[in-house]
C-alpha cells in the first residue's frame, strides 16, 4: 500500500491501513525448504526452485522464493508493508515464461529483523546482497507495486547494466508538503511501522535519483482519481509522468481502478509484466 496517496485520511484510518499491511504472511509459514533445498546454506543448481531463508551476512537472512527458468529474471517488489505473498496472484503466470523471484524485506514475513531507520540505501543494499547470496542472475525486470517501486527505481539507477525492464504499479510522486499527521504516522519508529522504513525520505530519495536507466522497456501504471478526488490525488497521473525519464521507451498506462490496481485488475498487471519481459528479450 502507499500511504502518500491518502492525504485526507484520518489518523485512525491510516493506522488501520498500516496494521493491515502484510496480513497474508501466515500463508508462508508452511515453507520449510531453504534456498537450494538444502537448509545448510549451499546453493542449488542453476534454474532450480528456491524457497527459504538465505543468509545475506551480518547475522541476517531474507526469505526468497524463485520459480521458473529463463531470462530475464523478474523480481516482484511488494508495496509498503507487504510480504512476498502479495504477488501470489502473478507468480505462476510469469514463472511459466521466465525466472521469477519474490522475497520478504527485512522485518516482514519470514525475513529477519533489521534496525531502523531503513532508508533507500538499506533497502537497495539488501536486494543487492540477496541477488549475490541466492545466486539470482540478471538481467532483471524489476516490478514495484506502490512503495515497492521506489526500491525498484533505486536499484535500477545504481545498476544500469543489470536491468532489462521496469514496471511500476501505482508508485506516486513523493509528498511535497505532507501534513503533520502523515509525517507522524509514517516515521520509521512509529509503533505500526513494521518495516522500520523512513517512508517519506525513501520516496524523496528515489524521486531525486531518477535518471535514464537505458533504452529499455518501462511501463508506468497510474490511477486517475478523477476531478472530484482530494487535492493530493487529482494530479496523480500527471505527477507519475516524472517516472518516464527512466527510458526513452517508457510508456504510461492510465487506469481508474483506484490505488490497488493489482487487486482490481490483476490481469492488466500480469500482462504488463509479460509485455515488458517480451520486449526485453
N, C-alpha and C positions, 0 to 999 in steps of 0.2 A: 504494500500500500504506500501511498505517497501523501504525507500529511500536508505538504505545502499547497495542495490543490484544494484544501478545505479551510480557507482562512476565516470563514464566517462561522465555523462550528463552535459551539460552547465547549468549555474546557472538559466537562464531563464526557461529552461525546468523543473528543479527541483521546481521552484516557481510555475509553472503552475500545476504540479502534486500535490503539497501540497494544492493549492487552489481548485483543483478539488475534493479532498477527501471529502466524505460525501455529495456529490451533490444530493443523493437520499433522504435527510432528509425531504423535504417538504411533502413527502408521508405520514409521520406520523402525520401531523397536524390535520388529520381527527379524531384522537383518542381523546375522551373526557372522557372516563371512567377512574377512578383512580384505584389503586391497590385494589383488593377486590370488585371493582364495587360500592364503596360507596362514595368516594370522601372526606371522613371525617377522613381518617387515620385508620379506622378499618380494620381488616383483614378478608379475605374470608375463606370459608370452605376449608378444605384440598383438593387439586386437582382442585379447581375452577380456571378458567382463571384469569390471572392478566394482566391488560392493563392500565398503567398510571404511574403517578409520585408517588414515595414512599419517605417519609421523613426519611432520614438517620441520622438526628441530625445535630447540628452545623448550623442550618438555611439553609440546602441544601436538595434538592430532586434529585433523579435519576429516569429516566424513565425506566420501565421494562415491558417486555411482556412475560408471561409464558402460554403455552398451553399444552394440552395432560396430560396424567396421567401415573403413574408407576415410577419405579426406575430402574436404576439410573437416576438422573436429568442431562440432557445435557445442558451445559452452553456454548453458542456460543459467542466468543470474536472476534469482527471485527478488521481489520487492522488499521494501523496508520491513524487517522483522519476519520475513517469510523463509521457511526452510526449503530444502530440496523438493519436498512433496508438492510444492506449489506448481511444479511443472509436470506432474504426473500425466496431465491431460495431453501433453505433446510428446513425451519421451519416445513411446513406441513408434509413432508415425515417423519421427525424424530418424530414429535409430535404424529403421528399415532402409534408410537411404545412405546414412553415413554415421561415423562415430559420434556419439552424443554423450555429454557429461553434465551432471548436476552435482552440487555439493552444498553442505551446510557451512555458512560462515561461522566464525568464532562466536561463541555464546548462544548458538542456535542448534536445534536438533541434536544430533549425536556428536557434534564437534566440541572440543574442549573450550573452556572459557579463556578469555583474554582481557586484560585490564583496559580501561578507557583512559583518556578519550581515544576513540577509534576514528582516525582521520582517513582521508583518501590514500595517503601513503601506506598506512597499515592495511587497509582493505585490499589495495592492489598488490602489496607485498605478500600477503597471504596467498593470493592467486598465483603469483609467480612461484612461490615455494611449493605449492600444491602441484603445479604442472611438472616441476622437476622431480619431486618426491614420488609422484604416482606415474611418472613416465607417460604423461599425456602429450602427444606430439602436436605441433602446429602443422600447417597454418590453421588459425581459428576463425570461426564465425561466432562472434560474441553477441549474445542476445540478452538484453537487460529489460526487465519489467519494472516500471516506475523507478523507485530509488535504486534498483539494481543497475539501471542504465548508467548512472554516474560511475560505477565501478568499471563497467564495460568500456566507457569512453576513456577513463583514466588509464586502463591497461593498454588500450589501443594506441593512445598518444605516446606512451612510453615504449611501445614495442611495434613500431611501424611495420617492420619486415615480417612480423609473425601473424598479422591479421589479414584475413581474406575477405571479410564482410562483417557488417554490423546491422543488428535490428534493435531499435529502441521502441518499446511499447509504452506509450504514455509516460515519458520521462520529461517533466516540465522544466522550464527555465527556473532558476532559483528565485526566492523571495527577494525583492528589492528592499522593502521596508516591512519585515514581519511584525505583526502585532505582539505585544508583550506576552500574551498568553501562549502563543505558538513558540516564542523563544524559550519560555519556561518549560513547556511540556515536551520539547524536543532536545533539551540539553542532555549531554551524554550521561550525567549522573542522576537523571530523573529515575525514580523507582520503577517506572514502567518502560524504561528504555532498555530492553533486553539485550540489544546488540552493543550497548555502551558506545554507540556511534554519535559523533558530533554532527548530527544530521545537516544543519544549516551550513556549516563550514564545508562539509563534503560537497554539497550542491554547488557552492560558490567556487570551490577549487576546481571541480570538474568542468564547470562552465568556463572559467578563466583559462583552462588548459586547452580549450578547443583549438584544433589545427587540422590541416589536411593530413589524414592518415595515409591516403594513397588513392589511386584510381581504382577503387573497389566498390562493389555494390553495397549501398547503405539504404535502409528503409526506416523511416520515422513514422510511427503510427500515433496520431494525435487526435484527441477528442474535442469536438466542437460542442461547448456547453450551451451555445445559443445566446441570443441578445438579452435574454432575461436572467442570465446567470449572475452570480455575485461578481463584483468588480474584479476580483483577482482571477476569475476564471474566463471572463469574456475574451481576453486576448490570448488564450492558451494556444490556439492553432498558430497564430502569428508568432508568438514567442518561441514556440518549438522549431520554427524555421531556422533558428540560430544553430541547430544541430546540422543543418545541411552543409555547413562549411567542411564537414569531415571528409567529403569526397565530391568530385565533380559529377559522379554518377548517383549522388544521393537523391532520394525522392521522398515525398511526404504523402501518406495516406490519411485522409481525414474521415473520422467515424463519429457517430452520435450515440455511442453505447454507454457513455459515462466513463469514469476513470478506469474501472476494472474491465478492460477490453477482453482480456483472456477468459473472463467468466461469461461475458455476454456474447462474445463472438470468437470462441476458441478456434474455429475453422479458419478465420481470417489470420489469426496469429500463426497458426501452423503453416498455412500456405505461404505467408510472407517469409517465414524462415526458410522453407523449402525453395522458394524462388531465389532467395539470396544465395543459398547453397549451390543451386544450379548455375547461377550467374558467376559464382566464384570459381566454379570447376574448370 
